Amino acid sequence: MPLSVLHPSSPYCNFNYHPPKPNAYHSPPISVCKCRFRSLRVAAAAALVANEDTASTFPLFQPPSPPQPTPASQLEPADPDFYKIGYVRSMRAYGIEFREGPDGFGVYASKDIEPLRRARVIMEIPLELMLTISQKLPWMFFPDIIPVGHPIFDIINSTNPETDWDLRLACLLLYAFDCEEDNFWQLYGDFLPSADECTSLLLATEEDLLELQDQELATAMREQQKRALEFWEKNWHSAVPLKVKRLAREPERFMWALSMAQSRCINKQIRIGALVQDANMLVPYADMLNHSFQPNCFFHWRFKDRMLEVMINAGERIRKGDEMTVNYMNGRMNNFFMQRYGFSSQVNPWDVIQFSGGARVHLDSFLSVFNISGLPEDYYHNSKLSYDEDSFVDGAVIAAARTLPTWSDGDIPPIPSMERKAAKELQEECQQMLAEFPTTAGQDQQILESRPEARRSLEAAIKYRLHRKLFIEKVIQALDIYQERILF
């Protein structure tokens, strides 16, 4: 029988062969499954896709989002030359930008500014760019641009030291426009409002003054115009030297300079060396800040290097596009703002209504209804006491708390029926005031909308009477709410 011949080296052919046992020197055989490699490849591909998604959502790799629209974005940026003429003369601005709209220039935040415990500088203007004159004799100018013997100093010296500060500053401004050594004010004057763009009532016509519907204010402005015209006729006569004559050849030119001096003057105490004095100042760039009764900026004099700083209030949060404002005057009525600056506000917390009746409301009750806190000179709306956001309370309601006839007699509580009766009597008196005006607030609003191309002084006059009527209507509404919420 033939025998099958097997390969002698095969261990399975040897019946006496026993496979070696595993030990520390011989590791067992490893079985590899192909499906394992396939699952690893799928997992790696999924991880790669996830990483790509994560990278695409990472802010660094995202395209920049378009800027959010703000009120400032609707205005035109200032001309680059407006910055250049100041920057080459050491003026500096930080985090702000100048923009121009239909109502003139304004200063707006160019980025978000977080609140700090200390005030932050946003603008620096050196003394060399300003026009300053001391408020009292002897007249001192910083910088001293008027040469010795120039006749413009004789004109300034002839003014009344107590009342004619604006005439002196107007003369200094006119001379700065004619100064040949440094033409900064000639360049800066191109960005000041022209006579047609100015809202000052010094440039108003008789028709504009009649549109005020305020006889006292119209009479005061006629006297101001007469005073300015007489001053020009006295000092710009035919025999005056040419170096003075060319400063204001027509009275309208002097009227314009006087309106610039009144509306852009900053009254501040400054220290120069060891000298401390009150001065009337024309400060370029800082005069572009508009007015607000709740300002977010203020002026500060840095005496060590003679700089005027515009600073943000400590703790103030500024968003990009917010307007930077200062408070021109505190404790003044709208007729004062109209007479000096050429504007008015319907939320002026210092406006006044002259009541002639004997009706009075309880002071503490009226204040508690609208959550008004503080002393009369520092009334403010305490929003923390309101359960919901109360948008009704504004400067006009605070003005009502100051101007309404009130009573307060120790611990004697008010009687609700008597309080309602007094409130109704005050409302009737307000209605009589509104009836005395030739037009209503709605008619005034229609006039403004129908005459978009009206003169700026005429537009300001119509707004003044409109704001007066809106203030009286706000007082009537406040008295209605007071009657509803008065505690029994």
Secondary structure, 3 states (H helix, E strand, C coil): CCCCCCCCCCHHHCCCCCCCCCECCECCCCCCCHHHHHHHHHHHHHHHHHHHHHHHHCHHHCCCCCCCCCHHHHCEECCHHHHHHHHCCCCEECCEEEEEECCEEEEEECCCECCCCCCEEEEEEEHHHCEEEECCCCCCEECCCCCCCCHHHHHHHCCCCCCCHHHHHHHHHHHHHHCCCCCHHHHHHHHCCCCCCCCCHHHCCHHHHHCCCCHHHHHHHHHHHHHHHHHHHHHCCCCCCHHHHCCCCCHHHHHHHHHHHHHHEEEEEEEECCEEEEEEEECCCHHHCEECCCCCEEEEEECCCCEEEEEECCCCCECCCCECEECCCCCCCHHHHHHHCCCCCCCCCCCCCCCCCCCCEEHHHHHHHCCEECCHHHCEECHHHCCCCCCCCCHHHHHHHHHCCEECCCCCCCCHHHHHHHHHHHHHHHHHHHHHCCCCHHHHHHHHHHCCCCCHHHHHHHHHHHHHHHHHHHHHHHHHHHHHHCCC
